[in-house]
């Protein structure tokens, strides 16, 4: 399903605006932020929502309206959720060597159990 450039730009623009509006609305739930922090929250929420939802729209074949609504919600929570998400992903990657070592030990034990030399 090939789209023309105007449709892609329209969809992304709608998703972008929706994400930034969600991020702006989220500022009402974060009192006491400085102007710099408010700008950072708006940019982080808006861009996170825009690019995540644009990818989801393409992957799941969502309509622009659904992707825009999702973008608004992601923009609403992105500034608070993004640090936790980044930490969770980093922690998951940090555990990979331990998981690989455990798999190696389990494999060596299996080989020993079946009479092999490990």
One Martini backbone bead per residue (centre of mass of N, CA, C, O) as a GRO file, in nm:
protein
  118
    1UNK     BB    1   0.085   0.045   0.030
    2UNK     BB    2   0.096   0.341  -0.131
    3UNK     BB    3   0.198   0.664  -0.048
    4UNK     BB    4   0.185   0.982  -0.058
    5UNK     BB    5   0.348   1.252   0.057
    6UNK     BB    6   0.102   1.415   0.161
    7UNK     BB    7  -0.010   1.193   0.350
    8UNK     BB    8   0.238   1.160   0.528
    9UNK     BB    9   0.258   1.454   0.624
   10UNK     BB   10  -0.022   1.468   0.744
   11UNK     BB   11   0.001   1.241   0.951
   12UNK     BB   12   0.254   1.345   1.098
   13UNK     BB   13   0.139   1.621   1.175
   14UNK     BB   14  -0.092   1.512   1.348
   15UNK     BB   15   0.087   1.352   1.545
   16UNK     BB   16   0.265   1.585   1.637
   17UNK     BB   17   0.046   1.772   1.751
   18UNK     BB   18  -0.077   1.568   1.949
   19UNK     BB   19   0.179   1.522   2.120
   20UNK     BB   20   0.217   1.820   2.205
   21UNK     BB   21  -0.057   1.856   2.340
   22UNK     BB   22  -0.015   1.638   2.554
   23UNK     BB   23   0.238   1.770   2.679
   24UNK     BB   24   0.100   2.037   2.759
   25UNK     BB   25  -0.119   1.914   2.942
   26UNK     BB   26   0.084   1.780   3.147
   27UNK     BB   27   0.168   2.049   3.293
   28UNK     BB   28  -0.080   2.057   3.490
   29UNK     BB   29   0.061   1.796   3.660
   30UNK     BB   30   0.342   1.996   3.689
   31UNK     BB   31   0.410   2.177   3.924
   32UNK     BB   32   0.698   2.398   3.950
   33UNK     BB   33   0.812   2.450   3.682
   34UNK     BB   34   1.022   2.565   3.482
   35UNK     BB   35   1.061   2.679   3.172
   36UNK     BB   36   1.277   2.475   3.093
   37UNK     BB   37   1.118   2.223   3.192
   38UNK     BB   38   0.870   2.268   3.013
   39UNK     BB   39   1.017   2.250   2.745
   40UNK     BB   40   1.138   1.968   2.790
   41UNK     BB   41   0.866   1.823   2.830
   42UNK     BB   42   0.745   1.895   2.556
   43UNK     BB   43   0.966   1.779   2.374
   44UNK     BB   44   0.977   1.492   2.485
   45UNK     BB   45   0.676   1.421   2.452
   46UNK     BB   46   0.632   1.499   2.153
   47UNK     BB   47   0.859   1.328   2.017
   48UNK     BB   48   0.796   1.058   2.135
   49UNK     BB   49   0.506   1.036   2.033
   50UNK     BB   50   0.554   1.080   1.732
   51UNK     BB   51   0.757   0.843   1.670
   52UNK     BB   52   0.607   0.608   1.797
   53UNK     BB   53   0.328   0.648   1.647
   54UNK     BB   54   0.434   0.636   1.360
   55UNK     BB   55   0.539   0.348   1.380
   56UNK     BB   56   0.269   0.219   1.466
   57UNK     BB   57   0.109   0.299   1.217
   58UNK     BB   58   0.277   0.138   1.016
   59UNK     BB   59   0.273  -0.144   1.156
   60UNK     BB   60  -0.064  -0.143   1.228
   61UNK     BB   61  -0.242   0.027   1.036
   62UNK     BB   62  -0.328   0.307   1.126
   63UNK     BB   63  -0.501   0.564   1.162
   64UNK     BB   64  -0.465   0.896   1.209
   65UNK     BB   65  -0.665   0.919   1.446
   66UNK     BB   66  -0.550   0.697   1.625
   67UNK     BB   67  -0.255   0.796   1.629
   68UNK     BB   68  -0.325   1.074   1.749
   69UNK     BB   69  -0.450   0.974   2.014
   70UNK     BB   70  -0.201   0.816   2.104
   71UNK     BB   71  -0.010   1.060   2.100
   72UNK     BB   72  -0.148   1.219   2.321
   73UNK     BB   73  -0.108   1.008   2.548
   74UNK     BB   74   0.198   0.986   2.528
   75UNK     BB   75   0.251   1.289   2.576
   76UNK     BB   76   0.124   1.291   2.863
   77UNK     BB   77   0.345   1.052   2.981
   78UNK     BB   78   0.645   1.067   2.875
   79UNK     BB   79   0.815   1.239   3.078
   80UNK     BB   80   0.767   1.028   3.316
   81UNK     BB   81   0.823   0.744   3.159
   82UNK     BB   82   1.101   0.749   3.013
   83UNK     BB   83   1.308   0.699   3.243
   84UNK     BB   84   1.195   0.419   3.320
   85UNK     BB   85   1.227   0.285   3.044
   86UNK     BB   86   1.531   0.324   3.009
   87UNK     BB   87   1.609   0.167   3.265
   88UNK     BB   88   1.478  -0.104   3.191
   89UNK     BB   89   1.640  -0.151   2.933
   90UNK     BB   90   1.923  -0.132   3.057
   91UNK     BB   91   1.882  -0.364   3.261
   92UNK     BB   92   1.829  -0.582   3.051
   93UNK     BB   93   2.106  -0.557   2.906
   94UNK     BB   94   2.279  -0.609   3.167
   95UNK     BB   95   2.166  -0.922   3.194
   96UNK     BB   96   2.275  -1.084   2.951
   97UNK     BB   97   2.540  -1.213   3.056
   98UNK     BB   98   2.401  -1.383   3.279
   99UNK     BB   99   2.218  -1.547   3.093
  100UNK     BB  100   2.440  -1.672   2.921
  101UNK     BB  101   2.588  -1.811   3.156
  102UNK     BB  102   2.349  -1.988   3.246
  103UNK     BB  103   2.317  -2.137   2.978
  104UNK     BB  104   2.600  -2.261   2.977
  105UNK     BB  105   2.569  -2.420   3.241
  106UNK     BB  106   2.321  -2.584   3.155
  107UNK     BB  107   2.456  -2.718   2.911
  108UNK     BB  108   2.688  -2.855   3.064
  109UNK     BB  109   2.505  -3.024   3.248
  110UNK     BB  110   2.366  -3.181   3.022
  111UNK     BB  111   2.618  -3.313   2.910
  112UNK     BB  112   2.695  -3.461   3.172
  113UNK     BB  113   2.429  -3.623   3.207
  114UNK     BB  114   2.481  -3.765   2.904
  115UNK     BB  115   2.816  -3.839   2.918
  116UNK     BB  116   2.972  -3.604   2.876
  117UNK     BB  117   3.234  -3.368   2.825
  118UNK     BB  118   3.282  -3.034   3.001
   0.00000   0.00000   0.00000
